[in-house]
């Protein structure tokens, strides 16, 4: 079953700068062969459920096995029959952003005009 996860795997209690530890995590994810993208706070991974969860486990344990307390935040989107969600979601969003908004009717300027408009709708 195709799954898209956004996961943040981070060490706890190792100081202020975490990039070296996070790099170890991201390296495991990138070497998995599954489609993935890393952003400033999360890495997205896509594939079948078992494969994705196995990568998340390996990436988590790369730190935990060193005795580092490790925090995992994970969000999953399981969408049967849909593949390439990582790109498809962004494509659909961009298409929606390019749509021209429908013109908004001008609202009456005064309270009296709004009351008249409301009364007119009630009488219909």
Backbone as a chain_set.jsonl record, in Angstrom:
{"seq": "XXXXXXXXXXXXXXXXXXXXXXXXXXXXXXXXXXXXXXXXXXXXXXXXXXXXXXXXXXXXXXXXXXXXXXXXXXXXXXXXXXXXXXXXXXXXXXXXXXXXXXXXXXXXXXXXXXXXXXXXXXXX", "coords": {"N": [[0.85, -1.174, 0.0], [0.709, 2.107, -0.979], [2.528, 4.663, 0.621], [3.108, 7.832, 2.03], [5.342, 9.48, 4.01], [6.099, 12.025, 6.348], [8.821, 12.72, 8.149], [10.586, 13.514, 11.094], [13.555, 13.037, 12.573], [15.432, 13.274, 15.338], [18.253, 13.944, 17.462], [18.377, 14.093, 21.046], [19.554, 16.107, 23.651], [22.239, 16.486, 22.915], [23.526, 18.817, 22.562], [23.56, 22.146, 21.081], [23.785, 22.376, 18.24], [22.619, 20.322, 15.729], [23.095, 19.284, 13.244], [25.109, 17.453, 12.303], [24.364, 15.0, 13.422], [21.776, 14.741, 12.392], [22.431, 14.571, 9.722], [23.501, 12.0, 9.584], [21.186, 10.496, 9.899], [19.669, 11.306, 7.645], [21.321, 10.355, 5.634], [20.996, 7.57, 5.814], [18.326, 7.406, 5.02], [18.448, 8.435, 2.385], [20.09, 6.525, 1.185], [18.401, 4.414, 1.055], [17.043, 4.019, -1.302], [14.413, 4.592, -1.753], [12.022, 7.004, -2.945], [12.682, 10.29, -1.848], [12.725, 13.41, -0.068], [14.377, 16.057, 1.48], [13.697, 18.602, 3.749], [13.807, 21.69, 5.628], [12.826, 20.971, 8.165], [11.629, 18.437, 8.055], [11.799, 15.164, 6.536], [10.573, 13.727, 3.644], [9.365, 10.556, 2.686], [8.606, 8.067, 0.331], [6.805, 5.12, -0.509], [5.983, 1.576, -0.342], [4.18, 0.637, 2.629], [5.576, -1.131, 4.475], [8.248, -0.968, 3.577], [8.819, 1.78, 3.848], [8.462, 2.135, 6.616], [10.465, 0.466, 7.549], [12.729, 1.859, 6.734], [12.437, 4.189, 8.247], [12.763, 3.08, 10.774], [15.459, 2.102, 10.619], [16.775, 4.537, 10.207], [16.185, 5.868, 12.567], [17.403, 4.24, 14.482], [20.079, 4.544, 13.888], [21.03, 6.604, 15.404], [20.061, 5.984, 17.982], [21.303, 3.538, 18.569], [23.803, 4.394, 19.197], [23.536, 5.212, 21.695], [22.227, 7.585, 21.945], [19.61, 9.6, 22.943], [16.642, 9.66, 21.102], [14.339, 11.456, 19.196], [11.278, 11.088, 17.467], [9.15, 12.35, 15.054], [6.345, 11.739, 13.209], [4.333, 11.761, 10.338], [1.859, 10.256, 8.427], [0.55, 9.477, 5.198], [-1.62, 7.425, 3.82], [-2.658, 6.262, 0.888], [-4.572, 4.392, -0.937], [-4.028, 3.02, -4.159], [-2.89, 5.27, -5.282], [-0.008, 6.68, -6.56], [3.243, 8.253, -6.495], [2.819, 10.435, -4.775], [4.315, 12.366, -3.504], [5.23, 14.166, -5.463], [2.872, 14.592, -6.885], [1.017, 15.8, -5.111], [2.105, 18.351, -4.794], [2.056, 19.242, -7.442], [-0.755, 19.366, -7.88], [-1.423, 21.311, -5.996], [-0.016, 23.542, -6.993], [-1.372, 23.86, -9.416], [-3.894, 24.597, -8.444], [-3.224, 27.014, -7.253], [-2.707, 28.553, -9.475], [-5.174, 28.966, -10.588], [-7.603, 31.367, -11.409], [-9.105, 33.49, -9.088], [-12.61, 33.612, -8.343], [-14.612, 36.456, -9.127], [-15.439, 38.653, -6.491], [-18.509, 39.64, -5.192], [-19.412, 43.038, -4.859], [-19.77, 44.418, -1.678], [-22.493, 46.007, 0.011], [-22.119, 49.404, 0.965], [-23.156, 50.685, 3.228], [-24.754, 50.173, 6.439], [-27.494, 50.332, 6.266], [-27.906, 49.665, 3.573], [-27.076, 46.995, 3.613], [-29.031, 45.909, 5.307], [-31.327, 46.317, 3.736], [-30.687, 44.647, 1.595], [-30.638, 42.138, 2.848], [-33.326, 41.963, 3.772], [-34.569, 41.945, 1.305], [-33.798, 39.434, 0.311], [-35.079, 37.791, 2.166], [-37.765, 38.271, 1.632], [-38.139, 37.064, -0.81]], "CA": [[0.0, 0.0, 0.0], [1.571, 3.28, -1.099], [2.549, 5.503, 1.818], [3.989, 8.995, 2.05], [5.537, 9.944, 5.379], [6.97, 13.156, 6.672], [9.426, 12.286, 9.405], [11.693, 14.274, 11.678], [14.278, 12.191, 13.516], [16.445, 14.189, 15.88], [18.84, 13.592, 18.751], [18.026, 14.941, 22.185], [20.59, 16.186, 24.679], [23.6, 16.418, 22.375], [24.013, 20.169, 22.325], [22.718, 23.074, 20.32], [23.856, 22.112, 16.799], [22.234, 18.927, 15.504], [23.22, 18.943, 11.823], [25.927, 16.255, 12.051], [23.553, 13.832, 13.767], [20.685, 14.671, 11.424], [23.033, 14.115, 8.467], [23.591, 10.537, 9.651], [19.823, 10.009, 9.693], [19.294, 11.553, 6.251], [22.141, 9.461, 4.802], [20.319, 6.266, 5.809], [17.115, 7.551, 4.207], [18.832, 8.59, 0.973], [20.658, 5.266, 0.704], [17.351, 3.394, 1.025], [16.544, 3.824, -2.656], [13.038, 5.076, -1.857], [11.937, 8.442, -3.243], [12.701, 11.088, -0.618], [13.135, 14.812, -0.157], [14.64, 16.621, 2.799], [13.428, 20.024, 3.908], [14.45, 22.218, 6.832], [12.374, 20.343, 9.413], [11.149, 17.076, 7.836], [12.157, 14.458, 5.317], [9.473, 12.927, 3.118], [9.763, 9.276, 2.099], [7.435, 7.428, -0.276], [6.941, 3.723, -0.913], [4.988, 0.764, 0.347], [4.202, 0.83, 4.086], [6.637, -1.883, 5.145], [9.563, -0.431, 3.19], [8.974, 3.105, 4.453], [8.632, 1.982, 8.069], [11.782, -0.135, 7.781], [13.708, 2.944, 6.594], [12.289, 5.042, 9.428], [13.382, 2.36, 11.901], [16.921, 2.127, 10.466], [17.247, 5.914, 10.386], [16.06, 6.182, 13.998], [18.356, 3.47, 15.268], [21.451, 4.969, 13.638], [21.394, 7.419, 16.568], [19.737, 5.283, 19.228], [22.306, 2.506, 18.819], [24.982, 5.06, 19.753], [23.191, 5.644, 23.047], [21.669, 8.937, 21.888], [18.159, 9.676, 23.025], [16.208, 10.056, 19.774], [12.936, 11.835, 19.092], [10.734, 10.873, 16.131], [7.837, 12.901, 14.745], [6.007, 11.122, 11.94], [2.988, 11.923, 9.807], [1.749, 9.344, 7.293], [-0.603, 9.563, 4.309], [-1.776, 6.153, 3.129], [-3.695, 6.52, -0.105], [-4.601, 3.233, -1.836], [-4.176, 3.237, -5.587], [-2.258, 6.508, -5.741], [1.445, 6.659, -6.458], [3.907, 9.534, -6.736], [2.132, 11.462, -3.992], [5.257, 13.425, -3.149], [5.205, 15.154, -6.545], [1.499, 14.845, -7.292], [0.383, 16.768, -4.209], [2.639, 19.677, -5.108], [1.524, 19.609, -8.758], [-2.154, 19.768, -7.725], [-1.431, 22.575, -5.267], [0.402, 24.6, -7.921], [-2.48, 24.08, -10.35], [-4.928, 25.347, -7.723], [-2.743, 28.383, -7.051], [-2.744, 29.264, -10.748], [-6.557, 29.279, -10.943], [-7.984, 32.737, -11.104], [-10.217, 33.508, -8.147], [-13.879, 34.149, -8.823], [-14.805, 37.82, -8.642], [-16.25, 38.776, -5.292], [-19.509, 40.695, -5.331], [-19.182, 44.18, -3.979], [-20.685, 44.468, -0.549], [-23.046, 47.345, 0.219], [-21.264, 50.261, 1.771], [-23.732, 51.128, 4.493], [-25.551, 49.223, 7.201], [-28.84, 50.399, 5.704], [-27.896, 48.882, 2.334], [-27.004, 45.572, 3.99], [-30.346, 45.522, 5.839], [-32.212, 46.241, 2.572], [-30.313, 43.457, 0.83], [-31.086, 40.973, 3.624], [-34.789, 41.954, 3.716], [-34.929, 41.54, -0.05], [-33.632, 37.973, 0.211], [-36.091, 37.153, 3.009], [-39.066, 38.421, 0.979], [-38.205, 36.203, -2.017]], "C": [[0.892, 1.232, 0.0], [1.4, 4.212, 0.093], [3.528, 6.645, 1.608], [4.11, 9.411, 3.506], [6.398, 11.189, 5.383], [7.516, 12.811, 8.043], [10.544, 13.238, 9.811], [12.304, 13.377, 12.746], [15.438, 13.028, 14.037], [16.974, 13.697, 17.217], [18.387, 14.579, 19.824], [19.206, 14.928, 23.158], [22.014, 16.109, 24.183], [24.165, 17.794, 22.068], [23.08, 20.953, 21.429], [22.68, 22.769, 18.829], [23.639, 20.629, 16.529], [22.563, 18.427, 14.095], [24.052, 17.687, 11.562], [25.147, 14.98, 12.353], [22.416, 13.649, 12.762], [21.22, 14.187, 10.075], [23.172, 12.592, 8.446], [22.236, 9.898, 9.369], [19.44, 10.129, 8.219], [20.082, 10.645, 5.304], [21.49, 8.079, 4.701], [19.083, 6.32, 4.911], [17.473, 7.633, 2.728], [19.377, 7.298, 0.385], [19.619, 4.151, 0.583], [16.874, 3.082, -0.388], [15.099, 4.254, -2.836], [13.049, 6.553, -2.228], [11.887, 9.229, -1.933], [13.145, 12.504, -0.924], [13.308, 15.324, 1.262], [14.419, 18.127, 2.748], [14.03, 20.468, 5.234], [14.037, 21.495, 8.113], [11.923, 18.892, 9.265], [11.793, 16.493, 6.595], [10.94, 13.652, 4.914], [10.058, 11.668, 2.482], [8.5, 8.641, 1.532], [7.763, 6.012, -0.707], [5.868, 2.905, -0.251], [5.234, 0.852, 1.86], [5.398, 0.145, 4.747], [8.025, -1.324, 4.829], [9.824, 0.917, 3.846], [9.235, 2.98, 5.95], [9.985, 1.341, 8.413], [12.873, 0.935, 7.682], [13.644, 3.87, 7.806], [12.95, 4.376, 10.635], [14.904, 2.41, 11.801], [17.475, 3.521, 10.722], [17.185, 6.33, 11.853], [17.168, 5.496, 14.797], [19.806, 3.815, 14.984], [21.938, 5.85, 14.796], [21.195, 6.646, 17.869], [20.771, 4.211, 19.572], [23.62, 3.078, 19.333], [24.713, 5.542, 21.183], [22.603, 7.042, 23.107], [20.152, 8.848, 21.989], [17.66, 10.294, 21.719], [14.708, 10.309, 19.76], [12.483, 11.663, 17.65], [9.344, 11.505, 16.059], [7.506, 12.401, 13.35], [4.553, 11.394, 11.587], [2.921, 11.063, 8.558], [0.458, 9.586, 6.526], [-0.641, 8.267, 3.521], [-2.945, 6.325, 2.172], [-3.693, 5.392, -1.131], [-4.806, 3.639, -3.293], [-3.519, 4.492, -6.133], [-0.762, 6.391, -5.521], [1.979, 8.054, -6.75], [3.196, 10.676, -6.016], [3.048, 12.638, -3.691], [5.247, 14.543, -4.197], [3.774, 15.557, -6.882], [0.79, 15.87, -6.423], [0.832, 18.194, -4.541], [2.125, 20.146, -6.468], [0.084, 20.097, -8.641], [-2.267, 21.094, -6.974], [-1.07, 23.724, -6.197], [-0.685, 24.902, -8.952], [-3.569, 24.914, -9.683], [-4.504, 26.796, -7.511], [-2.808, 29.21, -8.33], [-4.165, 29.616, -11.184], [-6.868, 30.706, -10.542], [-9.171, 32.712, -10.144], [-11.466, 34.107, -8.783], [-14.045, 35.565, -8.302], [-15.761, 37.832, -7.447], [-17.234, 39.914, -5.51], [-19.175, 41.821, -4.373], [-20.212, 44.172, -2.877], [-21.231, 45.887, -0.421], [-22.183, 48.13, 1.194], [-21.846, 50.598, 3.135], [-24.507, 50.011, 5.161], [-26.961, 49.177, 6.622], [-28.929, 49.562, 4.422], [-27.841, 47.38, 2.633], [-28.339, 45.081, 4.519], [-31.328, 45.365, 4.682], [-31.949, 44.965, 1.774], [-30.812, 42.189, 1.537], [-32.603, 40.847, 3.565], [-35.281, 41.52, 2.345], [-34.813, 40.032, -0.248], [-34.705, 37.258, 1.003], [-37.446, 37.18, 2.31], [-39.222, 37.506, -0.229], [-38.747, 34.888, -1.703]], "O": [[1.738, 1.386, 0.881], [0.283, 4.511, 0.516], [4.626, 6.459, 1.082], [3.104, 9.667, 4.168], [7.286, 11.376, 4.551], [6.753, 12.631, 8.992], [11.331, 13.697, 8.985], [11.636, 13.006, 13.71], [16.314, 13.439, 13.276], [16.239, 13.106, 18.009], [18.063, 15.733, 19.542], [19.777, 13.877, 23.448], [22.911, 15.713, 24.928], [25.18, 17.911, 21.381], [21.989, 20.51, 21.071], [21.623, 22.897, 18.211], [24.378, 19.782, 17.032], [22.33, 17.257, 13.791], [23.713, 16.92, 10.66], [25.255, 13.994, 11.623], [22.132, 12.53, 12.335], [20.524, 13.466, 9.361], [22.983, 11.965, 7.403], [22.153, 8.88, 8.681], [18.949, 9.174, 7.618], [19.553, 10.215, 4.279], [21.442, 7.49, 3.621], [18.826, 5.397, 4.139], [16.852, 6.959, 1.906], [19.149, 7.007, -0.789], [19.917, 3.072, 0.071], [16.356, 1.994, -0.641], [14.603, 4.28, -3.962], [13.978, 7.277, -1.868], [11.141, 8.877, -1.019], [13.844, 12.761, -1.904], [12.484, 15.055, 2.136], [14.884, 18.821, 1.843], [14.703, 19.678, 5.896], [14.827, 21.417, 9.054], [11.843, 18.179, 10.265], [12.269, 17.216, 5.721], [10.339, 12.969, 5.743], [11.101, 11.708, 1.828], [7.447, 8.668, 2.168], [8.855, 5.736, -1.205], [4.939, 3.456, 0.341], [6.352, 1.109, 2.305], [6.145, 0.778, 5.494], [8.875, -1.222, 5.715], [10.923, 1.169, 4.341], [10.124, 3.639, 6.488], [10.574, 1.645, 9.45], [13.831, 0.92, 8.456], [14.678, 4.285, 8.33], [13.62, 5.041, 11.425], [15.576, 2.723, 12.784], [18.51, 3.678, 11.369], [18.05, 7.069, 12.324], [17.786, 6.1, 15.674], [20.689, 3.427, 15.749], [23.124, 5.842, 15.127], [22.058, 6.655, 18.747], [21.079, 4.003, 20.745], [24.46, 2.34, 19.848], [25.556, 6.195, 21.798], [22.489, 7.626, 24.185], [19.5, 8.127, 21.235], [18.176, 11.32, 21.275], [13.916, 9.499, 20.241], [13.196, 12.038, 16.719], [8.478, 11.233, 16.891], [8.279, 12.603, 12.412], [3.66, 11.273, 12.425], [3.817, 11.123, 7.716], [-0.589, 9.862, 7.112], [0.203, 8.034, 2.656], [-4.085, 6.512, 2.597], [-2.914, 5.418, -2.084], [-5.643, 4.484, -3.61], [-3.587, 4.748, -7.335], [-0.306, 6.047, -4.431], [1.24, 8.929, -7.203], [2.998, 11.752, -6.581], [2.596, 13.782, -3.631], [5.255, 15.724, -3.851], [3.498, 16.73, -7.135], [0.049, 16.713, -6.928], [0.022, 19.121, -4.561], [1.793, 21.32, -6.632], [-0.273, 21.119, -9.228], [-3.129, 21.912, -7.295], [-1.735, 24.76, -6.196], [-0.896, 26.058, -9.318], [-4.107, 25.836, -10.296], [-5.332, 27.704, -7.583], [-2.949, 30.432, -8.274], [-4.35, 30.468, -12.052], [-6.455, 31.184, -9.486], [-10.138, 31.986, -10.373], [-11.389, 34.987, -9.641], [-13.666, 35.858, -7.167], [-16.756, 37.108, -7.415], [-16.863, 41.002, -5.948], [-18.725, 41.604, -3.248], [-21.396, 43.944, -3.124], [-20.528, 46.856, -0.707], [-21.598, 47.574, 2.124], [-21.1, 50.778, 4.098], [-24.87, 49.023, 4.523], [-27.553, 48.104, 6.503], [-29.903, 48.84, 4.21], [-28.503, 46.59, 1.959], [-28.746, 43.959, 4.22], [-32.082, 44.393, 4.641], [-32.881, 44.292, 1.335], [-31.342, 41.282, 0.896], [-33.124, 39.756, 3.335], [-36.283, 40.814, 2.229], [-35.655, 39.428, -0.912], [-35.201, 36.219, 0.566], [-38.199, 36.209, 2.388], [-40.348, 37.207, -0.627], [-38.871, 34.044, -2.59]]}, "num_chains": 1, "name": "protein.A"}
